[in-house]
Amino acid sequence: MRFNPKARLDTSRTSDAGSGSGGGGLGGGIPLPTGKMGAGGVVVLLVLVLLGQCTGTVDLGSVLGGSTSGASLNASRFQTDASAGDDRYASCTTGEDANNSSDCALVAVENSLYDFWSEKLGSKFQAEQGVVTFTGGVQTQGCGSASSDMGPFYCPVDQTIYLDTQFYTDIFEGQLGGEDAPFVRAYVIAHEYGHHIQNLLGYMSQVKTQQGPTSDSVRLELQADCFAGVWAAAAESTPDEDGNTLIEDITDEDITEAIGAATTVGDDYIQQRMGGATNPEGWTHGSSEQRVKWFKTGMSAQSLDECDTFSATSL
């Protein structure tokens, strides 16, 4: 993936929350196999939505307390030093910066997603409040506290995407055996942005069942994969506000890497990777085959209607 070196970057929606204290992190295992959260996870946050997303701040730790992974969060342990990362993205001004910096590439991908979805949805579009990166832990503005164990996630209450940038190496590469490549990072962000689009379009309110191979949570995650594919297919032809195309080149290798990432975050793959047996009744995100299928569906169809996993008789 290569960015237009002359394109301008908008950093107004991307910020860094600094380094959170505490940890407890990776040594105790990540909650991916339990169905509570995961790479691109949103299931726990959907529980919060269903309980009433406007009732105030809810600590994710209280929801995760029953997880068989033993992961528990304490809000006081994960306060962040917001000033620590204030300047992280300040130098990201052009596409050339994005070609030379993974931080600036994150900004560029967010910009591309913003440009694409604002054009695709028209009057229905509303920008996400932000993409917030952090290290170790973060205090959200609507979904309580979270640690890096959670993986990337979207909080529907504050309409913000949260990402510990160490996720790619510590968890994605280290524990899940995936590949840390530029378009893999783009796929992860595009999936989370897909959750924001679902929030705008009302799909999140359709989630009633939380686990199982055909559950609403699986349908939601597969639809976010499909939305990521819709964006990926059109990214090279999406102009910014200046009429420039921000992403110049997405190669076949990039797509192969994204498909590999989708495989790596399948529920069945994760269960096997973590030493357990495959148990479809515990799925919350879908199998590797399903995640690849729906990403490819989005790329080939380039249609939101074709991404309607909630109406699909077969996933």
Secondary structure as GFF3:
##gff-version 3
##sequence-region A 1 315
A	DSSP	beta_strand	2	3	.	.	.	ID=ss1
A	DSSP	beta_strand	14	19	.	.	.	ID=ss2
A	DSSP	three_ten_helix	26	28	.	.	.	ID=ss3
A	DSSP	three_ten_helix	32	34	.	.	.	ID=ss4
A	DSSP	alpha_helix	43	52	.	.	.	ID=ss5
A	DSSP	alpha_helix	60	64	.	.	.	ID=ss6
A	DSSP	three_ten_helix	75	78	.	.	.	ID=ss7
A	DSSP	three_ten_helix	82	85	.	.	.	ID=ss8
A	DSSP	alpha_helix	95	100	.	.	.	ID=ss9
A	DSSP	alpha_helix	102	121	.	.	.	ID=ss10
A	DSSP	three_ten_helix	122	124	.	.	.	ID=ss11
A	DSSP	beta_strand	130	135	.	.	.	ID=ss12
A	DSSP	beta_strand	137	139	.	.	.	ID=ss13
A	DSSP	beta_strand	145	147	.	.	.	ID=ss14
A	DSSP	three_ten_helix	148	150	.	.	.	ID=ss15
A	DSSP	beta_strand	153	155	.	.	.	ID=ss16
A	DSSP	beta_strand	160	164	.	.	.	ID=ss17
A	DSSP	alpha_helix	167	167	.	.	.	ID=ss18
A	DSSP	pi_helix	168	173	.	.	.	ID=ss19
A	DSSP	alpha_helix	182	201	.	.	.	ID=ss20
A	DSSP	three_ten_helix	203	206	.	.	.	ID=ss21
A	DSSP	alpha_helix	216	234	.	.	.	ID=ss22
A	DSSP	three_ten_helix	235	237	.	.	.	ID=ss23
A	DSSP	beta_strand	247	249	.	.	.	ID=ss24
A	DSSP	alpha_helix	252	264	.	.	.	ID=ss25
A	DSSP	alpha_helix	267	273	.	.	.	ID=ss26
A	DSSP	three_ten_helix	280	282	.	.	.	ID=ss27
A	DSSP	alpha_helix	288	301	.	.	.	ID=ss28
A	DSSP	three_ten_helix	305	307	.	.	.	ID=ss29
###
